[in-house]
Amino acid sequence: MNRLLSLQAASTAPVMLMSQNPQAERDRLEANDDLVDQAAEEIRAILDHLAAQDRPLVEIHALLGGGSAEGTA
């Protein structure tokens, strides 16, 4: 009886480990997606901040008689 139970446990363990591996892979990919989403949000915030700074600079340039911003830099 002991050998039968040992054989059953030995054959069940690899199946259980293989079934857990895809879940671990999905968890890892979801964590990576979360990091990518967070980085994208930070980049969007930086771009919005730069755009907000750009508008007053364009207005100041126009007030100083700079005219078109093309050709300068």
GITA-V525850 format. One record per residue. OMEGA is omega as a letter, one per 20 degrees, with the letter a starting at -180 (999 if undefined). Layout:
{{OMEGA} {OMEGA}}
This chain:
{{a} {r} {r} {r} {r} {r} {r} {r} {a} {a} {a} {a} {a} {r} {r} {r} {r} {a} {r} {a} {r} {r} {r} {r} {r} {r} {r} {r} {r} {r} {r} {r} {r} {r} {r} {r} {r} {r} {r} {r} {r} {r} {r} {r} {r} {r} {r} {r} {r} {r} {r} {r} {a} {a} {r} {r} {r} {r} {r} {r} {r} {r} {a} {r} {a} {a} {a} {r} {a} {r} {r} {r} {999}}
